[in-house]
Amino acid sequence: MMRILLIFLAMAWLTAMVLAPVSIVLAEAFGDGLAAWWQAVSEEETLTSVGLSLKIAAIVVPLNAIFGVAAAWCLARYRFRGRGLLLALLDLPLSVSPVVSGLVFVLLFGAQGWLGPWLQAHDIQIIFAVPGMVLATAFVTLPMVARELLPLLQSQGDDAELAARTLGATGWQVFWRVAFPRMRGALAYGVLLCLARALGEFGAVSVVSGHIRGQTDTLPLHVEILHNEYHFQAAFAAASLLLLVGVATLLLRRLQTTESGH
């Protein structure tokens, strides 16, 4: 009886919190037909916002992938003074509100910020421009890859790597031929999570973007603009693109898990 009750409660909560909102977005997006949906997502401003989101993700995801591998490797394989602090800093973007992180960048690089006068003197614009949006997105997505790799590396141990070293392998050979093949699955999922979060980030990017229409509005910001202007069908159509990214991430993860199981 308890088992059935727990299953029912879990399914009811997931339906209310996940399935119902997703269904509403899809129903509103495709309510007027596929042609109306396509017309909404193929508008120039929507395509511009999609392009900007992809541009930011193309910069942020590789950087965080490289950092994530290095940080996870360092934390899993070495014991050093300050390791606990590094772990805490790695989790900081997950515990701080994205809006707060955006305000921090405004405080640093804004016109009235600590570095604002110097940046203005050298004609460098970070806030209300793409560089600030890249920084904000990089901050909120920082732990995605590292946090996916760290448990895997800790559970695997370093026996195979030590054996390779005793056989004369160099550090790079140990990494590329022994460690990397065993972490590829977790790395791929971490990259997918980072990509999905980078494309969908709203809070931090909203603060530093300035909402300059056609220039600094990413896809999530464009959805807000459409909704505020009462273009509800277009807003839900654009939102469905973000939803499809999330669904694709889950499907790829499921496919990866199935393949690794075989």
Secondary structure, DSSP 8 states (H G I E B T S, - for coil): -HHHHHHHHHHHHHIIIIIHHHHHHHHHHHTT-HHHHHHHHTSHHHHHHHHHHHHHHHHHHHHHHHHHHHHHHHHHH---TTHHHHHHHHHHHHHS-HHHHHHHHHHHHSTTSSSHHHHHHTT---TTSHHHHHHHHHHHTTHHHHHHHHHHHHHH-SHHHHHHHHTT--HHHHIIIIIHHHHHHHHHHHHHHHHHHHHH--HHHHHHHTT-TTTT--HHHHHHHHHHTT-HHHHHHHHHHHHHHHHHHHHHHHHHHHHHH-
